[in-house]
Amino acid sequence: MADYFAASIEFPASALEDAEIKKALKDEGVKFEPLKGDPFREVEAKITEGIFYLYKAEARWGQFEELESLLRSKGIPFDRQSGQAFEFIPELVIFRPAKDGAPNQRSVVPGDWSYPGISGYKLS
């Protein structure tokens, strides 16, 4: 049985045009409708400066497995953070697709969310 704890992920909002990604987000509980101002919702989604941000209070293993897999396969950069729970330490996953023939870059940083980025490759 999986443990569930807080996680967030962010990626370029332009990826929302992809039907598979939109379906994966709906599966995570994202509702594509105006927010009703509930400060205690378990799923929060917003777009700020061209970046889509998703927070889920109870994500399976603190991850978004299907969504992360889709983003990687489509070459869409993302950052995912998961909170600490029990014996699981916080984790930051940074994915940047190949650029100019270089390989994909994926980093996992346990317990440290202050990172300089990878190769200056921004999400937007």
Protein Blocks (a to p, Z undefined) as FASTA:
>chain_A
ZZdddddddddfklmmpmklmmmmmmnopacdddehiakbfbdcddeehiacdddfbagh
hiafklmmmmmmnopacddddddehjbccddddddddeehiacdddddehiabdgbjhhi
afZZ
